[in-house]
Amino acid sequence: MRRSRSGRWNWSTGPDMGKERMWPTDQSKGNDEFSFAPRTAGPINLTLSMLTPGEAERLIRENIPLLHREDCPLASAHGRILRADLRADRDLPPFDRVTMDGYALRASALAAGTRTFRVEGVQAAGMVPRTLGAAADACVEIMTGAVLPTGADCVVPYEETTRANPGTTVTLNEAAAKFSAGNAVHRRGGDHRGGEAIVRAGTRLTGREIAVAAACGYAALTVAHSPKIAVVATGDELVEVEADVAPHQIRRSNDHALRASLILAGYPRVERFHVRDVRHEIEHLLWHLLAEYDALLLTGGVSKGKFDFLPDELTRQGVKKVFHGVAQRPGKPFWFGLSARSTPVFALPGNPVSSTTCLHRYVLPALAHASGAAPIQPRLVALAAPVSFPPKLARLLPVKLSSGPGAELLATPDEVNTSGDFAGLVGTDGFVELPAHQTEFPVGTVVVFTPWV
């Protein structure tokens, strides 16, 4: 980051086009706009020692505020979290719907032995329903999706006819005698009754739910606010991807990886930033991001090094620490807190494997919880190879999945060389969580699996 001639601080964001983002040094900007509902329940939990992964997850869930609700046009609602039940505006199907092409008639006529019927007309899907004539041998030629004619209660498919005189009569074969009332008819309300909740609040909207919403007349849906997220890479050694890189420098990858994962997980409003390990530059950047964004993800500068300024600078900006340090590998220095405006701040370790793992273990579940998403049941897999490691720290171990002989999911450990070996994650499917109180995990041990997005 550098000071421009106009007296403004510049740092690169380049979320889409590699442009520099420029912030004014004037700090008169207010912060009245905020997308998270203020937290009201209970004090912030402080901890003096490292937590287990489960304890860290619990503290995040207890402290992170709920995102506001908003109405979203149906065409843009895919991927969002529904915040109000989606109810049927009428019975589904809304009428007795024919499910096969054929002839609509009275089942009582079949039972009485009638096999030749007079065709009174043709009815296709979308046509106003006809009324079947009073004669026992009356029928209507009918198409799939059409409304069952008034007075008819059975449909005999074309395949069960032996002879048809177009527009006059049709003769059914003897097998048609097996058909009774309701054959090839999907009754009104057979799927759902009007007013019934079809999709519950907390559901992430996919094409399936969007189809239901459209069928029920929802031009807009009530969803969780889509949070505006800042991803900040810290470090003097970092340069942008297209820059000439010196031997002592490395290209930025963390912020690109986190942004991509967030978007794939359903959070598209993500911008990238970079700041050097310089106190006043960090202070200036944090001041603006805390005022403008709904959530902050910081990478690096959070451990105990001489230039790891983030914890102190966050405190100076009024961010209350909930915890710093989780008894896990990778990701031990993970930090979480809330600003005075209840903006959640996740400070992740700078090593790429650590930051990616912490994003999936903590940040994505936290954002889903803040969006009101329904809890997801843990996914269990069995180890395909033994694992052994010293106690004290839980292990978040990358794995590849395969199917066992009984179609069970097996996880083969694929440990990376170091927490900086982000290329080692390529080809893995996610990670398993191995608790710290156990050192030996034989083949077949059932463990919790978290997939990469």
Secondary structure, 3 states (H helix, E strand, C coil): CEECCCCCEEEECCCCCCCEEEECCCCCCCCCCCCECCCCCCCCCCCCCCECHHHHHHHHHHHCCCECEEEEEHHHCCCCEECCCEECCCCECCCCEECCCEEEECHHHHHCCCCEEEEEEEECCCCCCCECCCCCCEEEEECCCCECCECCCEEEEHHHEEEEECCCEEEECHHHHHCCCCCCEECCCCCECCCCEEECCCCECCHHHHHHHHHCCCCEEEEECCCCEEEEEECCCEECCCCCCCCCCEECCHHHHHHHHHHHCCCCCEEEEEECCCHHHHHHHHHHHHHHCCEEEEECCCCCCCCCCHHHHHHHCCCEEEEECECEECCCCCEEEECCCCCEEEEECCCHHHHHHHHHHHHHHHHHHHCCCCCCCCEEEEECCCEECCCCCEEEEEEEEEECCCCCEEEEECCCCCCCCHHHHCCCCEEEEECCCCCEECCCCEEEEEECC
